[in-house]
Amino acid sequence: MSEIKGQLLGIILVIMVFGIVAASLTAIFNGLSSSVTSQVSKAISSFGL
């Protein structure tokens, strides 16, 4: 019984770690995307397009 509990705990911990990593990467990419969008719009407006 304790082996099953240990395996379930390990699975839950792995899922939590992957969730945290996915959430942080999503936040980072969203921030970078908005930064790139603003830089591109600045570049386009500087060329007068």
C-alpha positions in Angstrom: 0.0 0.0 0.0 2.8 2.4 0.8 4.4 1.7 -2.6 1.2 2.8 -4.3 1.1 6.0 -2.2 4.7 6.7 -3.0 4.1 6.3 -6.8 1.0 8.5 -6.7 2.9 11.1 -4.8 5.7 11.0 -7.4 3.2 11.2 -10.3 1.5 14.2 -8.7 4.8 15.9 -8.0 5.9 15.4 -11.6 2.6 16.8 -12.9 2.9 19.8 -10.6 6.5 20.5 -11.7 5.5 20.3 -15.4 2.6 22.6 -14.8 4.8 25.2 -13.1 7.3 25.1 -15.9 4.6 25.3 -18.5 3.0 28.3 -16.8 6.3 30.1 -16.4 7.3 29.5 -20.0 3.9 30.7 -21.2 4.2 33.9 -19.1 7.8 34.5 -20.5 6.7 34.0 -24.1 3.7 36.2 -23.7 5.9 39.0 -22.3 8.4 38.6 -25.1 5.7 38.6 -27.7 4.3 41.9 -26.5 7.8 43.3 -26.4 8.5 42.2 -30.0 5.1 43.6 -31.1 5.9 47.0 -29.6 9.4 47.1 -31.1 8.0 46.1 -34.6 5.3 48.8 -34.4 7.9 51.4 -33.4 10.1 50.3 -36.4 7.2 50.5 -38.8 6.1 53.9 -37.6 9.7 55.2 -37.8 9.7 54.3 -41.5 6.4 56.0 -42.1 4.6 52.9 -43.3 
